[in-house]
Amino acid sequence: MAAVRRWSEGMSSDNVKGLVLALSSSLFIGASFIVKKKGLKKAGASGIRAGVGGYSYLLEPLWWAGMITMVVGEIANFAAYAFAPAILVTPLGALSIIISAALAHIILRERLHTFGILGCVLCVVGSTTIVLHAPPERQIESVTEVWDLATEPGFLFYTALVLTAVFILIFHFVPLYGQTHIMVYIGVCSLVGSISVMSVKALGIALKLTFSGMNQLVYPQTWAFTLVVVTCVLTQMNYLNKALDTFNTAVVSPIYYVMFTSLTILASVIMFKDWDRQNPTQIITEMCGFVTILSGTFLLHKTKDMVDGPSLTTSLSMRSLKHEEEDGFGESFPLKRQDSSRIP
């Protein structure tokens, strides 16, 4: 109760706005998966399924409703970074998994395993812990202040390490191991993603200040951050699509979430010095909340195709049948898809 009282009294208005936007984003994005899946099923019933290369879903209004819902969620997520620190916004993305799982249980009649429910509870507990102990947002009056933070030696060193690692992965490891080692594609996505979030936050702050009457579009730094956002997002989407097309989504999603969120928090701590405004107890508590979310996320994905029942063999058989139904192909071993040539 003491923690709740301190939070309600001390949480800044910007953090509250960021929290509301992040929660709204998770709600829209989580719901969009269900709406899009309903649209895919409806389109697949009268045309060629997307899993085997069909595009009939592009004529399905329900699928487009899901896409619009996802876009609204992404816009809310973008706006959240303008008001709250990344250490608060980014981990809350796990809530979209909970919403998606709950709606799938209710609307799609996809059975949620008991351990899946436990995973949802763990995500909620971890998210609540982070919200209660999140640092206040740094007060910034100009995009040039963000540029100064981005060009400090610590963050420049981090950026140099990221770019070096990304180039090594793309030009050396991707041609050799991209189709066999899941960490190659996900490594590129996560490393680039950590830089893209920092640039998204900078751009969001610039737009927030512009809408409040302090025009930031006249500064070249605003357009530099915009260029970084576009470059990073395109790279991130390209290699994430490669990962999803090559490996099972059930494996890609939790690993990507862990790496992307961890690197984003690290980048935010280096650039915006989030932990400089906190004591060790708060920092440790936030880390415990983050680990709790990770545990819940892994548990949800690990059990998402399982059903409550006496036989493990039955659950494994159902999981195999489900993958064959959704992808149009069987699987020869757990991580790798057989349909690597399928059009995304």
C-alpha positions in Angstrom: 0.0 0.0 0.0 2.9 2.3 0.8 4.3 1.8 -2.7 0.9 2.5 -4.3 0.5 5.7 -2.2 4.0 6.9 -3.2 3.3 6.1 -6.9 0.0 7.9 -6.9 1.5 11.0 -5.3 4.8 11.0 -7.1 4.2 9.7 -10.6 4.5 12.6 -13.1 1.7 13.5 -15.4 3.9 12.6 -18.4 4.5 9.1 -17.0 0.7 8.7 -16.5 0.1 9.8 -20.1 2.8 7.4 -21.3 1.3 4.6 -19.2 -2.2 5.1 -20.6 -0.9 5.2 -24.2 1.2 2.1 -23.7 -1.8 0.2 -22.2 -4.0 1.4 -25.1 -1.4 0.3 -27.5 -1.3 -3.2 -26.0 -5.1 -3.4 -26.1 -5.3 -2.4 -29.8 -2.4 -4.5 -30.9 -3.5 -7.6 -29.0 -7.0 -7.3 -30.4 -5.7 -6.7 -33.9 -4.2 -10.2 -34.0 -7.6 -11.7 -33.4 -9.4 -9.6 -35.9 -6.8 -10.3 -38.5 -6.9 -14.0 -37.8 -10.7 -14.0 -38.2 -10.3 -12.2 -41.5 -7.7 -14.7 -42.6 -9.9 -17.6 -41.8 -12.9 -16.0 -43.5 -10.8 -15.3 -46.6 -9.2 -18.8 -46.6 -12.7 -20.4 -46.6 -13.4 -18.8 -50.1 -9.9 -18.5 -51.6 -6.3 -19.5 -51.3 -5.0 -19.4 -47.7 -2.2 -17.0 -46.8 -0.2 -19.9 -45.4 0.2 -21.3 -48.9 0.9 -18.0 -50.7 -2.6 -16.7 -51.3 -3.6 -13.0 -51.1 -7.4 -13.3 -51.0 -7.3 -11.8 -47.5 -6.5 -8.4 -49.1 -10.1 -8.3 -50.3 -11.5 -9.2 -46.8 -12.8 -6.1 -44.8 -12.3 -7.9 -41.5 -8.6 -8.3 -42.2 -8.3 -4.6 -43.0 -10.1 -3.8 -39.8 -7.4 -5.7 -38.0 -4.7 -3.9 -39.8 -6.2 -0.5 -39.0 -6.5 -1.6 -35.3 -2.8 -2.5 -35.3 -1.8 0.8 -36.9 -3.8 2.7 -34.2 -1.9 0.6 -31.6 1.5 1.4 -33.1 0.6 5.1 -33.2 -0.3 4.9 -29.5 3.0 3.1 -28.8 4.9 5.8 -30.7 3.2 8.5 -28.7 3.9 6.7 -25.4 7.6 7.1 -25.9 7.2 10.8 -26.1 5.9 11.0 -22.6 7.4 8.1 -20.6 10.9 6.4 -20.4 11.5 3.4 -22.5 12.1 1.3 -19.3 8.4 1.8 -18.6 6.9 1.6 -22.1 8.8 -1.2 -23.7 8.2 -4.1 -21.2 4.4 -3.3 -21.3 4.4 -4.6 -24.8 4.0 -8.1 -23.2 0.4 -7.1 -22.2 -0.6 -7.4 -25.9 0.3 -11.1 -25.7 -2.1 -11.5 -22.7 -4.9 -9.6 -24.5 -4.4 -11.7 -27.6 -4.4 -15.0 -25.7 -7.5 -14.0 -23.7 -9.4 -12.9 -26.8 -8.4 -16.0 -28.7 -9.8 -18.1 -25.8 -13.1 -16.2 -25.9 -13.6 -15.4 -29.6 -11.6 -18.1 -31.5 -12.3 -20.8 -28.9 -8.6 -21.6 -28.7 -8.1 -23.3 -25.3 -5.8 -21.5 -22.9 -3.8 -24.0 -20.9 -3.6 -23.6 -17.1 0.1 -22.7 -17.4 -0.9 -20.1 -20.0 -3.1 -18.5 -17.5 -0.2 -18.5 -15.0 1.9 -16.9 -17.7 -0.7 -14.1 -18.0 -0.7 -13.5 -14.3 3.1 -13.3 -14.2 3.1 -10.7 -17.0 0.5 -8.6 -15.1 2.5 -8.9 -11.9 5.8 -8.0 -13.6 4.2 -5.1 -15.5 2.6 -3.7 -12.3 6.0 -3.9 -10.5 7.7 -1.9 -13.3 4.9 0.7 -13.4 5.1 1.2 -9.6 8.8 1.8 -9.7 9.4 3.4 -13.1 11.7 6.5 -13.1 10.2 9.9 -13.9 10.5 11.1 -17.5 13.4 13.4 -18.1 12.3 17.0 -18.8 13.4 18.0 -22.2 12.8 21.5 -23.8 14.3 21.0 -27.2 15.2 18.2 -29.7 18.8 19.6 -29.5 18.9 18.4 -25.9 18.1 14.9 -27.1 20.8 15.2 -29.8 23.3 16.2 -27.1 22.4 13.0 -25.1 22.7 10.9 -28.3 26.2 12.3 -29.1 27.7 11.8 -25.6 30.6 9.3 -25.5 28.7 6.6 -23.7 25.9 6.3 -26.3 28.2 6.9 -29.2 30.3 3.9 -28.0 27.1 1.8 -27.7 26.0 2.8 -31.2 29.4 1.9 -32.6 29.2 -1.5 -31.0 25.7 -2.1 -32.3 26.6 -1.0 -35.9 29.7 -3.2 -35.8 27.8 -6.2 -34.6 25.0 -5.6 -37.2 27.4 -5.4 -40.1 29.2 -8.5 -39.0 25.9 -10.4 -38.7 24.6 -9.2 -42.0 27.7 -9.6 -44.2 29.3 -12.7 -42.5 26.8 -14.7 -40.5 23.5 -14.2 -42.4 24.8 -15.8 -45.6 26.3 -18.7 -43.7 23.9 -19.3 -40.8 20.8 -17.2 -41.4 18.7 -20.3 -42.4 19.9 -22.5 -39.6 20.6 -20.3 -36.5 17.6 -18.3 -35.2 19.8 -15.9 -33.3 21.3 -14.4 -36.5 18.1 -12.7 -37.8 16.8 -11.9 -34.3 20.2 -10.5 -33.4 20.0 -8.0 -36.3 16.4 -7.1 -35.4 17.0 -6.6 -31.7 20.2 -4.6 -32.1 18.8 -2.3 -34.7 15.5 -2.1 -32.8 17.2 -0.6 -29.7 18.6 2.2 -31.8 15.2 2.7 -33.5 13.4 3.1 -30.2 15.8 5.8 -29.1 15.2 7.6 -32.4 11.5 7.1 -32.1 11.5 8.6 -28.6 13.5 11.6 -29.9 11.1 12.1 -32.8 8.1 11.7 -30.5 9.5 14.4 -28.1 10.1 16.7 -31.1 6.5 16.3 -32.3 5.2 16.7 -28.7 7.1 20.0 -28.3 6.0 21.1 -31.8 2.3 20.5 -31.0 2.7 22.4 -27.8 3.9 25.6 -29.7 7.7 25.1 -29.8 8.4 24.2 -33.4 11.1 21.6 -33.6 10.8 20.9 -37.3 13.2 23.8 -38.0 16.1 21.9 -36.4 18.1 19.5 -38.6 18.4 17.1 -35.7 14.7 16.3 -36.0 15.1 15.2 -39.6 18.3 13.3 -38.7 16.3 11.3 -36.1 13.6 10.8 -38.7 16.1 9.3 -41.2 17.4 7.0 -38.5 13.9 5.8 -37.6 13.0 5.0 -41.3 16.3 3.2 -41.9 16.2 1.2 -38.7 12.5 0.3 -39.0 12.9 -0.9 -42.6 16.0 -3.0 -41.6 14.2 -4.4 -38.5 11.1 -5.4 -40.5 13.1 -7.0 -43.2 15.0 -9.3 -40.9 12.1 -10.0 -38.6 10.1 -11.1 -41.7 13.0 -13.4 -42.6 13.1 -14.8 -39.1 9.3 -15.4 -39.1 9.4 -17.0 -42.5 12.3 -19.3 -41.6 11.5 -20.3 -38.0 8.4 -21.1 -35.9 6.6 -18.0 -34.6 6.3 -19.7 -31.2 10.1 -19.7 -31.0 10.8 -16.3 -32.7 8.4 -14.3 -30.6 9.7 -14.9 -27.0 13.4 -14.8 -28.0 12.8 -11.5 -30.0 10.9 -10.0 -27.1 13.6 -10.8 -24.6 16.5 -9.5 -26.8 14.7 -6.4 -28.1 13.4 -5.4 -24.7 16.7 -6.0 -22.9 18.7 -4.0 -25.5 16.2 -1.2 -25.6 16.3 -0.8 -21.8 20.1 -0.9 -21.9 20.2 1.8 -24.7 17.7 4.0 -22.7 19.7 3.7 -19.5 22.9 4.7 -21.4 21.3 7.6 -23.4 18.7 9.0 -21.1 20.4 7.9 -17.9 17.1 6.6 -16.5 18.8 4.9 -13.5 20.6 8.1 -12.4 17.3 9.3 -11.0 16.7 6.1 -9.0 18.1 4.3 -5.9 19.4 0.7 -6.1 16.3 -0.7 -4.5 14.1 0.7 -7.3 16.5 -0.5 -10.0 16.6 -4.1 -8.6 12.8 -4.1 -8.2 12.4 -3.0 -11.9 14.7 -5.8 -13.0 12.8 -8.3 -10.9 9.6 -7.1 -12.6 11.2 -7.5 -16.0 12.4 -11.0 -15.3 8.8 -11.8 -14.1 7.4 -10.6 -17.4 10.0 -12.7 -19.3 9.0 -15.8 -17.4 5.3 -15.2 -18.1 6.0 -14.6 -21.8 8.0 -17.8 -22.2 5.3 -19.7 -20.3 2.6 -18.4 -22.5 4.4 -19.2 -25.7 5.6 -22.6 -24.5 2.0 -23.7 -23.6 0.0 -21.9 -26.3 -0.7 -25.0 -28.3 -1.2 -27.3 -25.3 -4.5 -28.4 -23.8 -5.3 -29.6 -20.3 -5.4 -33.3 -20.4 -3.8 -36.6 -19.1 -1.6 -37.2 -22.1 1.4 -35.3 -23.2 1.4 -37.2 -26.5 -2.1 -35.8 -27.2 -0.9 -32.3 -26.6 2.1 -32.7 -28.8 0.0 -34.3 -31.6 -2.5 -31.4 -31.4 0.4 -28.9 -31.6 1.8 -30.7 -34.7 -1.6 -30.8 -36.4 -2.1 -27.1 -35.6 1.2 -26.1 -37.2 0.4 -28.2 -40.2 -3.0 -26.6 -40.6 -1.8 -23.0 -40.2 1.4 -23.3 -42.3 0.3 -25.9 -44.8 3.4 -28.0 -44.1 4.7 -30.4 -41.6 7.8 -29.8 -39.4 10.9 -32.0 -39.4 12.4 -30.5 -36.3 11.2 -27.9 -33.7 12.9 -24.7 -34.7 13.1 -24.7 -38.5 10.2 -24.3 -40.9 10.0 -26.5 -44.0 8.3 -23.6 -45.9 11.3 -21.2 -46.1 10.4 -20.3 -49.6 6.9 -19.3 -48.8 5.9 -15.7 -49.6 5.5 -13.7 -46.4 
